[in-house]
Amino acid sequence: MASWTDTLAALFAAHRTRLEAVVTRRSGDRGAAPDLVQEAFARVLKLGSAGSAEADTRILYAVARNAAIDHRLTRTRRARALDAVVPEQLSAPTPGAEQDLAGRDALRALDAALEELNDRSKEIFILCRVQGVPQAEAARRLGISLSAVEKHLVRALRHCQARLAAHRAGDPP
């Protein structure tokens, strides 16, 4: 008795070319047909045998047709969405030299504010706000309570906000 993978390999050899033609016709995308047929075989592999070669073949063709239809619908939706986009939405305006300089200056002020923090508050701020580590994970990594992480983070945020506000107002720290 042949294994399911052997049976599917035989189906692949017997039906791949025909399936690619069906998928090309349904999807309208000759370039995507081999990938869509491959996906269909992968899905059928996961499903397992339907019990007979005829049933397995019917399922394979149905899965391939559905994949082709889904692909075509996705391409159509994507094209409509792109047609609705105006050129101004595709590119963000580049900042001028003055904005670039102001941004760099603000980053330097933030960096200086971070240097004024104690080591633990600075570490927690960088973990949570720069690296995106959740507060509970930061607490676990550092071996402290979630409440302690929250307090350090609030302290660091308030300090940085105050320093940036002073920087924008032109006040020295």
OpenMM code with the backbone's topology and positions (N, CA, C; nanometers):
from openmm import Vec3, app, unit

residues = "MET ALA SER TRP THR ASP THR LEU ALA ALA LEU PHE ALA ALA HIS ARG THR ARG LEU GLU ALA VAL VAL THR ARG ARG SER GLY ASP ARG GLY ALA ALA PRO ASP LEU VAL GLN GLU ALA PHE ALA ARG VAL LEU LYS LEU GLY SER ALA GLY SER ALA GLU ALA ASP THR ARG ILE LEU TYR ALA VAL ALA ARG ASN ALA ALA ILE ASP HIS ARG LEU THR ARG THR ARG ARG ALA ARG ALA LEU ASP ALA VAL VAL PRO GLU GLN LEU SER ALA PRO THR PRO GLY ALA GLU GLN ASP LEU ALA GLY ARG ASP ALA LEU ARG ALA LEU ASP ALA ALA LEU GLU GLU LEU ASN ASP ARG SER LYS GLU ILE PHE ILE LEU CYS ARG VAL GLN GLY VAL PRO GLN ALA GLU ALA ALA ARG ARG LEU GLY ILE SER LEU SER ALA VAL GLU LYS HIS LEU VAL ARG ALA LEU ARG HIS CYS GLN ALA ARG LEU ALA ALA HIS ARG ALA GLY ASP PRO PRO".split()
positions = [
    Vec3(0.0851, -0.1180, 0.0000),
    Vec3(0.0000, 0.0000, 0.0000),
    Vec3(0.0896, 0.1243, 0.0000),
    Vec3(0.0618, 0.2146, -0.0891),
    Vec3(0.1431, 0.3351, -0.1043),
    Vec3(0.1096, 0.4357, 0.0060),
    Vec3(0.2106, 0.5095, 0.0482),
    Vec3(0.1874, 0.6119, 0.1499),
    Vec3(0.1190, 0.7319, 0.0847),
    Vec3(0.0628, 0.8202, 0.1684),
    Vec3(-0.0065, 0.9384, 0.1177),
    Vec3(0.0902, 1.0282, 0.0393),
    Vec3(0.2127, 1.0418, 0.0846),
    Vec3(0.3080, 1.1259, 0.0110),
    Vec3(0.3416, 1.0649, -0.1251),
    Vec3(0.3504, 0.9325, -0.1323),
    Vec3(0.3749, 0.8678, -0.2620),
    Vec3(0.2566, 0.8884, -0.3553),
    Vec3(0.1361, 0.8750, -0.3012),
    Vec3(0.0146, 0.8957, -0.3814),
    Vec3(0.0089, 1.0396, -0.4314),
    Vec3(0.0401, 1.1341, -0.3420),
    Vec3(0.0370, 1.2756, -0.3806),
    Vec3(0.1459, 1.3067, -0.4834),
    Vec3(0.2612, 1.2443, -0.4706),
    Vec3(0.3690, 1.2631, -0.5689),
    Vec3(0.3238, 1.2140, -0.7064),
    Vec3(0.2526, 1.1035, -0.7087),
    Vec3(0.2006, 1.0529, -0.8362),
    Vec3(0.0960, 1.1485, -0.8933),
    Vec3(0.0107, 1.2023, -0.8073),
    Vec3(-0.0884, 1.3009, -0.8525),
    Vec3(-0.0186, 1.4251, -0.9080),
    Vec3(0.0874, 1.4660, -0.8411),
    Vec3(0.1638, 1.5827, -0.8858),
    Vec3(0.2201, 1.5581, -1.0261),
    Vec3(0.2800, 1.4440, -1.0445),
    Vec3(0.3390, 1.4114, -1.1754),
    Vec3(0.2311, 1.4043, -1.2836),
    Vec3(0.1171, 1.3523, -1.2489),
    Vec3(0.0115, 1.3333, -1.3487),
    Vec3(-0.0677, 1.4600, -1.3782),
    Vec3(-0.0808, 1.5505, -1.2805),
    Vec3(-0.1752, 1.6621, -1.2957),
    Vec3(-0.1134, 1.8021, -1.2887),
    Vec3(0.0139, 1.8140, -1.2597),
    Vec3(0.0742, 1.9468, -1.2408),
    Vec3(0.0547, 2.0369, -1.3610),
    Vec3(0.0861, 1.9892, -1.4807),
    Vec3(0.0765, 2.0730, -1.6011),
    Vec3(-0.0677, 2.1171, -1.6252),
    Vec3(-0.1600, 2.0243, -1.6120),
    Vec3(-0.3020, 2.0568, -1.6326),
    Vec3(-0.3504, 2.1550, -1.5259),
    Vec3(-0.3085, 2.1349, -1.4006),
    Vec3(-0.3477, 2.2258, -1.2935),
    Vec3(-0.2927, 2.3667, -1.3163),
    Vec3(-0.1690, 2.3751, -1.3648),
    Vec3(-0.1126, 2.5074, -1.3923),
    Vec3(-0.1922, 2.5791, -1.5012),
    Vec3(-0.2402, 2.5049, -1.6001),
    Vec3(-0.3232, 2.5650, -1.7055),
    Vec3(-0.4561, 2.6141, -1.6476),
    Vec3(-0.5171, 2.5328, -1.5629),
    Vec3(-0.6442, 2.5708, -1.5003),
    Vec3(-0.6240, 2.6955, -1.4137),
    Vec3(-0.5195, 2.6947, -1.3354),
    Vec3(-0.4917, 2.8074, -1.2456),
    Vec3(-0.4600, 2.9335, -1.3258),
    Vec3(-0.3845, 2.9197, -1.4336),
    Vec3(-0.3539, 3.0358, -1.5180),
    Vec3(-0.4817, 3.0945, -1.5746),
    Vec3(-0.5701, 3.0096, -1.6228),
    Vec3(-0.6962, 3.0557, -1.6815),
    Vec3(-0.7829, 3.1244, -1.5754),
    Vec3(-0.7912, 3.0667, -1.4562),
    Vec3(-0.8765, 3.1225, -1.3500),
    Vec3(-0.8177, 3.2482, -1.2869),
    Vec3(-0.6856, 3.2510, -1.2711),
    Vec3(-0.6225, 3.3637, -1.2024),
    Vec3(-0.5829, 3.4758, -1.2967),
    Vec3(-0.5584, 3.4397, -1.4230),
    Vec3(-0.5100, 3.5395, -1.5173),
    Vec3(-0.3643, 3.5763, -1.4935),
    Vec3(-0.2932, 3.4918, -1.4208),
    Vec3(-0.1540, 3.5227, -1.3847),
    Vec3(-0.0673, 3.3987, -1.4073),
    Vec3(-0.0086, 3.3922, -1.5261),
    Vec3(0.0740, 3.2762, -1.5614),
    Vec3(0.1946, 3.2622, -1.4686),
    Vec3(0.2514, 3.3746, -1.4275),
    Vec3(0.3698, 3.3704, -1.3420),
    Vec3(0.3418, 3.3133, -1.2040),
    Vec3(0.2209, 3.3334, -1.1535),
    Vec3(0.1873, 3.2854, -1.0195),
    Vec3(0.1363, 3.1418, -1.0203),
    Vec3(0.1019, 3.0886, -1.1371),
    Vec3(0.0408, 2.9553, -1.1452),
    Vec3(0.1243, 2.8455, -1.0798),
    Vec3(0.2551, 2.8355, -1.1073),
    Vec3(0.3316, 2.7278, -1.0422),
    Vec3(0.3283, 2.7361, -0.8890),
    Vec3(0.3369, 2.8582, -0.8363),
    Vec3(0.3325, 2.8736, -0.6909),
    Vec3(0.1951, 2.8374, -0.6352),
    Vec3(0.0907, 2.8771, -0.7048),
    Vec3(-0.0443, 2.8456, -0.6590),
    Vec3(-0.0706, 2.6951, -0.6628),
    Vec3(-0.0201, 2.6290, -0.7655),
    Vec3(-0.0354, 2.4826, -0.7737),
    Vec3(0.0440, 2.4169, -0.6611),
    Vec3(0.1618, 2.4663, -0.6355),
    Vec3(0.2430, 2.4124, -0.5252),
    Vec3(0.1695, 2.4282, -0.3926),
    Vec3(0.1089, 2.5450, -0.3713),
    Vec3(0.0317, 2.5678, -0.2496),
    Vec3(-0.0860, 2.4717, -0.2414),
    Vec3(-0.1514, 2.4469, -0.3543),
    Vec3(-0.2647, 2.3542, -0.3561),
    Vec3(-0.2193, 2.2152, -0.3128),
    Vec3(-0.1071, 2.1692, -0.3645),
    Vec3(-0.0561, 2.0385, -0.3248),
    Vec3(-0.0201, 2.0364, -0.1763),
    Vec3(0.0359, 2.1451, -0.1259),
    Vec3(0.0712, 2.1508, 0.0163),
    Vec3(-0.0545, 2.1433, 0.1032),
    Vec3(-0.1599, 2.2121, 0.0608),
    Vec3(-0.2854, 2.2077, 0.1368),
    Vec3(-0.3448, 2.0672, 0.1350),
    Vec3(-0.3440, 2.0058, 0.0191),
    Vec3(-0.3990, 1.8704, 0.0078),
    Vec3(-0.3145, 1.7726, 0.0894),
    Vec3(-0.1847, 1.7927, 0.0923),
    Vec3(-0.0980, 1.7070, 0.1732),
    Vec3(-0.1410, 1.7126, 0.3201),
    Vec3(-0.1703, 1.8332, 0.3689),
    Vec3(-0.2132, 1.8493, 0.5081),
    Vec3(-0.3498, 1.7850, 0.5323),
    Vec3(-0.4378, 1.7947, 0.4326),
    Vec3(-0.5722, 1.7387, 0.4477),
    Vec3(-0.5701, 1.5868, 0.4599),
    Vec3(-0.4804, 1.5253, 0.3872),
    Vec3(-0.4757, 1.3796, 0.3849),
    Vec3(-0.5661, 1.3259, 0.2745),
    Vec3(-0.5607, 1.1974, 0.2558),
    Vec3(-0.6346, 1.1334, 0.1471),
    Vec3(-0.7841, 1.1325, 0.1757),
    Vec3(-0.8627, 1.1473, 0.0684),
    Vec3(-1.0082, 1.1399, 0.0784),
    Vec3(-1.0559, 0.9958, 0.0636),
    Vec3(-0.9652, 0.9048, 0.0409),
    Vec3(-1.0015, 0.7642, 0.0365),
    Vec3(-0.9848, 0.6975, -0.0978),
    Vec3(-0.9953, 0.7761, -0.2053),
    Vec3(-0.9773, 0.7160, -0.3381),
    Vec3(-0.9007, 0.8141, -0.4261),
    Vec3(-0.8378, 0.7613, -0.5290),
    Vec3(-0.7609, 0.8465, -0.6200),
    Vec3(-0.8520, 0.9479, -0.6879),
    Vec3(-0.9728, 0.9065, -0.7217),
    Vec3(-1.0674, 0.9968, -0.7882),
    Vec3(-1.1071, 1.1114, -0.6949),
    Vec3(-1.1365, 1.0805, -0.5703),
    Vec3(-1.1748, 1.1839, -0.4734),
    Vec3(-1.0565, 1.2769, -0.4454),
    Vec3(-0.9372, 1.2205, -0.4323),
    Vec3(-0.8184, 1.3020, -0.4089),
    Vec3(-0.7958, 1.3989, -0.5254),
    Vec3(-0.8160, 1.3507, -0.6471),
    Vec3(-0.7977, 1.4346, -0.7655),
    Vec3(-0.9010, 1.5470, -0.7673),
    Vec3(-1.0264, 1.5165, -0.7382),
    Vec3(-1.1318, 1.6198, -0.7349),
    Vec3(-1.0987, 1.7277, -0.6312),
    Vec3(-1.0548, 1.6826, -0.5146),
    Vec3(-1.0197, 1.7782, -0.4090),
    Vec3(-0.9021, 1.8644, -0.4528),
    Vec3(-0.8042, 1.8046, -0.5137),
    Vec3(-0.6869, 1.8778, -0.5602),
    Vec3(-0.7264, 1.9876, -0.6592),
    Vec3(-0.8123, 1.9531, -0.7569),
    Vec3(-0.8556, 2.0524, -0.8542),
    Vec3(-0.9394, 2.1622, -0.7876),
    Vec3(-1.0236, 2.1257, -0.6924),
    Vec3(-1.1051, 2.2260, -0.6226),
    Vec3(-1.0169, 2.3223, -0.5435),
    Vec3(-0.9186, 2.2687, -0.4744),
    Vec3(-0.8273, 2.3532, -0.3964),
    Vec3(-0.7488, 2.4462, -0.4895),
    Vec3(-0.7027, 2.3953, -0.6005),
    Vec3(-0.6273, 2.4773, -0.6963),
    Vec3(-0.7159, 2.5866, -0.7555),
    Vec3(-0.8396, 2.5509, -0.7934),
    Vec3(-0.9323, 2.6529, -0.8471),
    Vec3(-0.9591, 2.7615, -0.7441),
    Vec3(-0.9825, 2.7216, -0.6191),
    Vec3(-1.0077, 2.8205, -0.5138),
    Vec3(-0.8869, 2.9106, -0.4911),
    Vec3(-0.7684, 2.8529, -0.4947),
    Vec3(-0.6464, 2.9335, -0.4791),
    Vec3(-0.6337, 3.0345, -0.5929),
    Vec3(-0.6672, 2.9922, -0.7141),
    Vec3(-0.6600, 3.0816, -0.8302),
    Vec3(-0.7622, 3.1947, -0.8181),
    Vec3(-0.8824, 3.1615, -0.7751),
    Vec3(-0.9865, 3.2638, -0.7584),
    Vec3(-0.9463, 3.3625, -0.6493),
    Vec3(-0.8965, 3.3106, -0.5370),
    Vec3(-0.8505, 3.3988, -0.4291),
    Vec3(-0.7389, 3.4911, -0.4775),
    Vec3(-0.6483, 3.4363, -0.5554),
    Vec3(-0.5366, 3.5156, -0.6078),
    Vec3(-0.5884, 3.6271, -0.6981),
    Vec3(-0.6806, 3.5930, -0.7864),
    Vec3(-0.7363, 3.6933, -0.8776),
    Vec3(-0.8099, 3.8029, -0.7999),
    Vec3(-0.8905, 3.7643, -0.7012),
    Vec3(-0.9628, 3.8632, -0.6211),
    Vec3(-0.8662, 3.9546, -0.5456),
    Vec3(-0.7618, 3.8967, -0.4916),
    Vec3(-0.6629, 3.9758, -0.4196),
    Vec3(-0.5948, 4.0751, -0.5130),
    Vec3(-0.5568, 4.0291, -0.6315),
    Vec3(-0.4935, 4.1194, -0.7297),
    Vec3(-0.5888, 4.2312, -0.7698),
    Vec3(-0.7164, 4.1992, -0.7885),
    Vec3(-0.8154, 4.2997, -0.8272),
    Vec3(-0.8330, 4.4028, -0.7166),
    Vec3(-0.8465, 4.3557, -0.5937),
    Vec3(-0.8614, 4.4487, -0.4806),
    Vec3(-0.7390, 4.5379, -0.4663),
    Vec3(-0.6217, 4.4782, -0.4804),
    Vec3(-0.4980, 4.5548, -0.4684),
    Vec3(-0.4902, 4.6613, -0.5777),
    Vec3(-0.5283, 4.6244, -0.6993),
    Vec3(-0.5248, 4.7200, -0.8106),
    Vec3(-0.6221, 4.8345, -0.7867),
    Vec3(-0.7415, 4.8028, -0.7381),
    Vec3(-0.8401, 4.9085, -0.7088),
    Vec3(-0.7889, 5.0017, -0.6009),
    Vec3(-0.7292, 4.9435, -0.4977),
    Vec3(-0.6764, 5.0257, -0.3888),
    Vec3(-0.5655, 5.1173, -0.4397),
    Vec3(-0.4784, 5.0653, -0.5235),
    Vec3(-0.3692, 5.1476, -0.5777),
    Vec3(-0.4214, 5.2541, -0.6725),
    Vec3(-0.5277, 5.2231, -0.7475),
    Vec3(-0.5864, 5.3225, -0.8369),
    Vec3(-0.6466, 5.4392, -0.7592),
    Vec3(-0.6930, 5.4106, -0.6367),
    Vec3(-0.7550, 5.5147, -0.5556),
    Vec3(-0.6526, 5.6048, -0.4873),
    Vec3(-0.5268, 5.5654, -0.4899),
    Vec3(-0.4220, 5.6423, -0.4240),
    Vec3(-0.3764, 5.7553, -0.5160),
    Vec3(-0.3682, 5.8727, -0.4591),
    Vec3(-0.3170, 5.9865, -0.5359),
    Vec3(-0.1655, 5.9924, -0.5177),
    Vec3(-0.0942, 6.0475, -0.6132),
    Vec3(0.0531, 6.0486, -0.6054),
    Vec3(0.1086, 6.1071, -0.4764),
    Vec3(0.0403, 6.2052, -0.4195),
    Vec3(0.0896, 6.2676, -0.2973),
    Vec3(0.0918, 6.1691, -0.1806),
    Vec3(0.0057, 6.0667, -0.1861),
    Vec3(0.0013, 5.9684, -0.0789),
    Vec3(0.1154, 5.8683, -0.0870),
    Vec3(0.1761, 5.8554, -0.2013),
    Vec3(0.2802, 5.7564, -0.2200),
    Vec3(0.4149, 5.8000, -0.1649),
    Vec3(0.4391, 5.9286, -0.1596),
    Vec3(0.5681, 5.9735, -0.1100),
    Vec3(0.5488, 6.0808, -0.0042),
    Vec3(0.6174, 6.0636, 0.1042),
    Vec3(0.6133, 6.1627, 0.2107),
    Vec3(0.7088, 6.2753, 0.1741),
    Vec3(0.6723, 6.3962, 0.2094),
    Vec3(0.7643, 6.5065, 0.1797),
    Vec3(0.8942, 6.4891, 0.2588),
    Vec3(1.0041, 6.5169, 0.1949),
    Vec3(1.1323, 6.5053, 0.2632),
    Vec3(1.1540, 6.6302, 0.3469),
    Vec3(1.2050, 6.6124, 0.4665),
    Vec3(1.2251, 6.7299, 0.5509),
    Vec3(1.3347, 6.8190, 0.4933),
    Vec3(1.3176, 6.9453, 0.5153),
    Vec3(1.4186, 7.0400, 0.4712),
    Vec3(1.5384, 7.0357, 0.5641),
    Vec3(1.6402, 7.1074, 0.5279),
    Vec3(1.7634, 7.1090, 0.6076),
    Vec3(1.7362, 7.1614, 0.7482),
    Vec3(1.6479, 7.2607, 0.7584),
    Vec3(1.6177, 7.3191, 0.8893),
    Vec3(1.5457, 7.2172, 0.9788),
    Vec3(1.4491, 7.1437, 0.9207),
    Vec3(1.3777, 7.0412, 0.9984),
    Vec3(1.4719, 6.9282, 1.0378),
    Vec3(1.5595, 6.8914, 0.9477),
    Vec3(1.6557, 6.7853, 0.9754),
    Vec3(1.7467, 6.8259, 1.0906),
    Vec3(1.7948, 6.9477, 1.0875),
    Vec3(1.8818, 6.9983, 1.1933),
    Vec3(1.8077, 7.0041, 1.3264),
    Vec3(1.6819, 7.0491, 1.3248),
    Vec3(1.6023, 7.0568, 1.4475),
    Vec3(1.5796, 6.9171, 1.5048),
    Vec3(1.5538, 6.8205, 1.4179),
    Vec3(1.5334, 6.6834, 1.4636),
    Vec3(1.6581, 6.6261, 1.5272),
    Vec3(1.7719, 6.6495, 1.4638),
    Vec3(1.8984, 6.5997, 1.5199),
    Vec3(1.9292, 6.6664, 1.6535),
    Vec3(1.8976, 6.7951, 1.6612),
    Vec3(1.9211, 6.8694, 1.7852),
    Vec3(1.8318, 6.8151, 1.8971),
    Vec3(1.7067, 6.7832, 1.8653),
    Vec3(1.6151, 6.7265, 1.9650),
    Vec3(1.6633, 6.5882, 2.0101),
    Vec3(1.7162, 6.5091, 1.9168),
    Vec3(1.7710, 6.3783, 1.9542),
    Vec3(1.8903, 6.3923, 2.0479),
    Vec3(1.9741, 6.4923, 2.0229),
    Vec3(2.0873, 6.5159, 2.1129),
    Vec3(2.0369, 6.5559, 2.2514),
    Vec3(1.9309, 6.6370, 2.2562),
    Vec3(1.8749, 6.6777, 2.3861),
    Vec3(1.8159, 6.5565, 2.4586),
    Vec3(1.7502, 6.4683, 2.3855),
    Vec3(1.6950, 6.3469, 2.4462),
    Vec3(1.8072, 6.2577, 2.4970),
    Vec3(1.9106, 6.2447, 2.4187),
    Vec3(2.0258, 6.1632, 2.4598),
    Vec3(2.0867, 6.2193, 2.5878),
    Vec3(2.0991, 6.3502, 2.5957),
    Vec3(2.1540, 6.4134, 2.7164),
    Vec3(2.0615, 6.3895, 2.8357),
    Vec3(1.9297, 6.3952, 2.8127),
    Vec3(1.8339, 6.3701, 2.9206),
    Vec3(1.8455, 6.2263, 2.9696),
    Vec3(1.8643, 6.1327, 2.8793),
    Vec3(1.8805, 5.9927, 2.9184),
    Vec3(2.0075, 5.9725, 3.0010),
    Vec3(2.1124, 6.0441, 2.9651),
    Vec3(2.2381, 6.0320, 3.0402),
    Vec3(2.2235, 6.0825, 3.1830),
    Vec3(2.1279, 6.1711, 3.2081),
    Vec3(2.1062, 6.2245, 3.3427),
    Vec3(2.0300, 6.1265, 3.4331),
    Vec3(1.9695, 6.0256, 3.3750),
    Vec3(1.8927, 5.9277, 3.4525),
    Vec3(1.9852, 5.8307, 3.5248),
    Vec3(1.9325, 5.7692, 3.6327),
    Vec3(2.0118, 5.6639, 3.6964),
    Vec3(2.0138, 5.5437, 3.6026),
    Vec3(2.1088, 5.4548, 3.6250),
    Vec3(2.1302, 5.3430, 3.5325),
    Vec3(2.0058, 5.2564, 3.5146),
    Vec3(1.9344, 5.2259, 3.6236),
    Vec3(1.8178, 5.1372, 3.6156),
    Vec3(1.7054, 5.2025, 3.5340),
    Vec3(1.6761, 5.3300, 3.5598),
    Vec3(1.5706, 5.3995, 3.4857),
    Vec3(1.6056, 5.4087, 3.3372),
    Vec3(1.7319, 5.4376, 3.3104),
    Vec3(1.7771, 5.4464, 3.1705),
    Vec3(1.7623, 5.3105, 3.1025),
    Vec3(1.8033, 5.2036, 3.1699),
    Vec3(1.7941, 5.0689, 3.1135),
    Vec3(1.6487, 5.0316, 3.0847),
    Vec3(1.5595, 5.0619, 3.1774),
    Vec3(1.4183, 5.0295, 3.1604),
    Vec3(1.3579, 5.1121, 3.0467),
    Vec3(1.3934, 5.2395, 3.0387),
    Vec3(1.3432, 5.3237, 2.9299),
    Vec3(1.3873, 5.2673, 2.7948),
    Vec3(1.5125, 5.2323, 2.7828),
    Vec3(1.5636, 5.1798, 2.6554),
    Vec3(1.4977, 5.0460, 2.6221),
    Vec3(1.4846, 4.9585, 2.7213),
    Vec3(1.4199, 4.8293, 2.6967),
    Vec3(1.2762, 4.8472, 2.6472),
    Vec3(1.1982, 4.9272, 2.7198),
    Vec3(1.0550, 4.9379, 2.6918),
    Vec3(1.0217, 5.0334, 2.5775),
    Vec3(1.0870, 5.1465, 2.5720),
    Vec3(1.0485, 5.2470, 2.4733),
    Vec3(1.1302, 5.2417, 2.3443),
    Vec3(1.2528, 5.1994, 2.3513),
    Vec3(1.3366, 5.1950, 2.2320),
    Vec3(1.3315, 5.0566, 2.1679),
    Vec3(1.3486, 4.9522, 2.2507),
    Vec3(1.3512, 4.8157, 2.1974),
    Vec3(1.2130, 4.7528, 2.1905),
    Vec3(1.1123, 4.8148, 2.2530),
    Vec3(0.9751, 4.7645, 2.2459),
    Vec3(0.9463, 4.6431, 2.3315),
    Vec3(1.0277, 4.6189, 2.4328),
    Vec3(1.0054, 4.5049, 2.5221),
    Vec3(0.8866, 4.5383, 2.6132),
    Vec3(0.7882, 4.4487, 2.6254),
    Vec3(0.6754, 4.4741, 2.7162),
    Vec3(0.7242, 4.4914, 2.8602),
    Vec3(0.6529, 4.5704, 2.9361),
    Vec3(0.6951, 4.6002, 3.0725),
    Vec3(0.7058, 4.4741, 3.1579),
    Vec3(0.6130, 4.3815, 3.1428),
    Vec3(0.6178, 4.2577, 3.2213),
    Vec3(0.7442, 4.1776, 3.1876),
    Vec3(0.7812, 4.1754, 3.0604),
    Vec3(0.9023, 4.1053, 3.0188),
    Vec3(1.0264, 4.1754, 3.0744),
    Vec3(1.0253, 4.3088, 3.0740),
    Vec3(1.1383, 4.3838, 3.1301),
    Vec3(1.1530, 4.3525, 3.2791),
    Vec3(1.0403, 4.3454, 3.3489),
    Vec3(1.0440, 4.3126, 3.4918),
    Vec3(1.1038, 4.1738, 3.5130),
    Vec3(1.0630, 4.0782, 3.4318),
    Vec3(1.1148, 3.9424, 3.4437),
    Vec3(1.2650, 3.9391, 3.4170),
    Vec3(1.3072, 4.0076, 3.3081),
    Vec3(1.4500, 4.0087, 3.2730),
    Vec3(1.5365, 4.0711, 3.3817),
    Vec3(1.4831, 4.1772, 3.4423),
    Vec3(1.5627, 4.2508, 3.5403),
    Vec3(1.5450, 4.1981, 3.6821),
    Vec3(1.4520, 4.1056, 3.7009),
    Vec3(1.4301, 4.0482, 3.8332),
    Vec3(1.3671, 4.1455, 3.9314),
    Vec3(1.2812, 4.2347, 3.8805),
    Vec3(1.2124, 4.3303, 3.9675),
    Vec3(1.0626, 4.3219, 3.9402),
    Vec3(0.9844, 4.3882, 4.0228),
    Vec3(0.8389, 4.3815, 4.0073),
    Vec3(0.7929, 4.4691, 3.8897),
    Vec3(0.6755, 4.4373, 3.8400),
    Vec3(0.6156, 4.5175, 3.7338),
    Vec3(0.5931, 4.6598, 3.7823),
    Vec3(0.5527, 4.6729, 3.9053),
    Vec3(0.5311, 4.8057, 3.9636),
    Vec3(0.6599, 4.8884, 3.9620),
    Vec3(0.7716, 4.8249, 3.9928),
    Vec3(0.8999, 4.8960, 3.9915),
    Vec3(0.9348, 4.9406, 3.8497),
    Vec3(0.9099, 4.8543, 3.7520),
    Vec3(0.9350, 4.8917, 3.6126),
    Vec3(0.8493, 5.0121, 3.5759),
    Vec3(0.7229, 5.0075, 3.6113),
    Vec3(0.6321, 5.1186, 3.5794),
    Vec3(0.6796, 5.2491, 3.6420),
    Vec3(0.7229, 5.2431, 3.7678),
    Vec3(0.7690, 5.3644, 3.8367),
    Vec3(0.8954, 5.4206, 3.7711),
    Vec3(0.9906, 5.3335, 3.7383),
    Vec3(1.1126, 5.3790, 3.6703),
    Vec3(1.0780, 5.4406, 3.5349),
    Vec3(0.9872, 5.3768, 3.4631),
    Vec3(0.9495, 5.4248, 3.3310),
    Vec3(0.8800, 5.5606, 3.3390),
    Vec3(0.7894, 5.5772, 3.4338),
    Vec3(0.7213, 5.7064, 3.4517),
    Vec3(0.8229, 5.8143, 3.4856),
    Vec3(0.9143, 5.7817, 3.5749),
    Vec3(1.0190, 5.8780, 3.6150),
    Vec3(1.1030, 5.9184, 3.4924),
    Vec3(1.1433, 5.8205, 3.4132),
    Vec3(1.2256, 5.8487, 3.2956),
    Vec3(1.1481, 5.9310, 3.1924),
    Vec3(1.0229, 5.8943, 3.1696),
    Vec3(0.9426, 5.9687, 3.0717),
    Vec3(0.9210, 6.1134, 3.1146),
    Vec3(0.8887, 6.1334, 3.2401),
    Vec3(0.8683, 6.2707, 3.2891),
    Vec3(0.9968, 6.3529, 3.2767),
    Vec3(1.1080, 6.2925, 3.3123),
    Vec3(1.2364, 6.3625, 3.3029),
    Vec3(1.2668, 6.4013, 3.1572),
    Vec3(1.2499, 6.3053, 3.0663),
    Vec3(1.2789, 6.3322, 2.9248),
    Vec3(1.1838, 6.4364, 2.8674),
    Vec3(1.0551, 6.4282, 2.9055),
    Vec3(0.9591, 6.5275, 2.8578),
    Vec3(0.9960, 6.6668, 2.9070),
    Vec3(1.0344, 6.6757, 3.0321),
    Vec3(1.0722, 6.8069, 3.0874),
    Vec3(1.1949, 6.8617, 3.0160),
    Vec3(1.2937, 6.7786, 2.9927),
    Vec3(1.4158, 6.8237, 2.9245),
    Vec3(1.3869, 6.8643, 2.7802),
    Vec3(1.3032, 6.7869, 2.7118),
    Vec3(1.2698, 6.8236, 2.5726),
    Vec3(1.1880, 6.9515, 2.5672),
    Vec3(1.0977, 6.9698, 2.6628),
    Vec3(1.0189, 7.0938, 2.6674),
    Vec3(1.1113, 7.2120, 2.6901),
    Vec3(1.2065, 7.1972, 2.7814),
    Vec3(1.3025, 7.3044, 2.8081),
    Vec3(1.3873, 7.3305, 2.6856),
    Vec3(1.4259, 7.2248, 2.6158),
    Vec3(1.5062, 7.2384, 2.4943),
    Vec3(1.4288, 7.3160, 2.3883),
    Vec3(1.3028, 7.2834, 2.3684),
    Vec3(1.2204, 7.3527, 2.2672),
    Vec3(1.1981, 7.4997, 2.3036),
    Vec3(1.1893, 7.5251, 2.4339),
    Vec3(1.1682, 7.6629, 2.4789),
    Vec3(1.2977, 7.7426, 2.4760),
    Vec3(1.4091, 7.6718, 2.4562),
    Vec3(1.5386, 7.7400, 2.4497),
    Vec3(1.6025, 7.7588, 2.5852),
    Vec3(1.5467, 7.6937, 2.6867),
    Vec3(1.6025, 7.7044, 2.8225),
    Vec3(1.7134, 7.6016, 2.8391),
    Vec3(1.8217, 7.6398, 2.9056),
    Vec3(1.9261, 7.5412, 2.9337),
    Vec3(1.8771, 7.4450, 3.0417),
    Vec3(1.9303, 7.3251, 3.0466),
    Vec3(1.8874, 7.2253, 3.1472),
    Vec3(1.9211, 7.2663, 3.2875),
] * unit.nanometer
topology = app.Topology()
chain = topology.addChain("A")
for resn in residues:
    res = topology.addResidue(resn, chain)
    for name in ("N", "CA", "C"):
        topology.addAtom(name, app.Element.getBySymbol(name[0]), res)
